[in-house]
Amino acid sequence: MNFELSRLRPIANLAELSLSPAEEAAFAGDVGRILSYMTELETVDTTGIVATANMVECELESKRSGDGWRVDIVAEGLAHDDALRGAPSVESEGFAVPSFVE
């Protein structure tokens, strides 16, 4: 499927991407291939397959049916001091990280 550059440019602008003409052409080709694949997927017969809105519902159903999903097991975590012992920098009894927001 051909994805026009005139449709790509506003999307790139919203994503604050500065693309060279070569990058625009590459991205347009990639998006075109993705859309072609999506069109191909629309032809798959999904009759009898229940739509999945989220994985929580799927996991709850699988636990009821016993189909092999792993059950979460609560275990004791790492002690506070042990966790900080391996930190490159500690500040105020926690991990110190460099500031990245001005």
N, C-alpha and C positions, 0 to 999 in steps of 0.2 A: 504494500500500500504506500502511495506517495504522500508524504507529509510536507505541506508547503512551508517555505521559510516565512511567509507572511503570517502563518499561525504560530510558528515557533518563536519569533522575536518577542511578541507580547508576553509569552510565558517566561522566556529568559529574562525579560525586564522585571517581571514580578518576582522572580527568584534572585534578582540582582546579580545576574551573570553577565559578564562582558565576554562575548564570544567573537573570535575571529571568523572570517568567512569560511575558513576550512572547518572550524569547530561547529559552526552552524550547519554546514552540509553534513558533517558526521552525525550530529545530534538528530537532525531531521531524518536521516537514514535509519538511525536506531529507533526513533519513535515510530517511524513507518513500519518497521519490522515488528515492533511490539504490538501495534494496532492490528497488523495482519494476523499475528498469532491469536490475539483476542477474538478476531472475527472467526478464525478457525475453531477456537474453543466453543463458540456459540453453536456450532453444528453438532457438538457432542450430546448424545441422548442422555439426559439426566432423569428420566422418568423413574420414579420410585426412590430417588435419593432425597433425603430430607435436607432442606436448606439449613446451613449452620450460621447462626447469627454471631456466636462467640464460642470460644473454646471451653468456657466454664460449663455451659449446658452440655457440650459434647463430653467433657470429662465426667460430669455427674452421671450421664447416661451410661458411659462405659463402665463406671464403678458398679452400677446396678446390673449391667449385663455380664460383668466379669470378663471383658475381652482383653485383659492384659495391661491396662494402663497402670502405671506405678502409683501407689498410694504414698503421699507425703508422710515422712516420719519426722517427728519433732526430736531434735537432738540439741545438746548443749553447745552453745557457740564459743567463740574465742574470748578469753578474758580480756578486759580493757587494757591492762598493762602489757599483756602478751601482744596484742594488736599494735600498740604504740611502739613496742620495742623494735619492730622492723621498719618503722617509718623513717624516711630520710630527714624529716623535720617535724618537731612537735611544738605546739603552742597552745596555751590555756587548756591543758589536758586533752588535746585533740590533735588531729592531723593538720599540719600547717601546709597550705597550698598557696601558690603565687596568685596575686590579684590579677584578674583578667578583664574586669569591668571598671571603667573609669567613672 
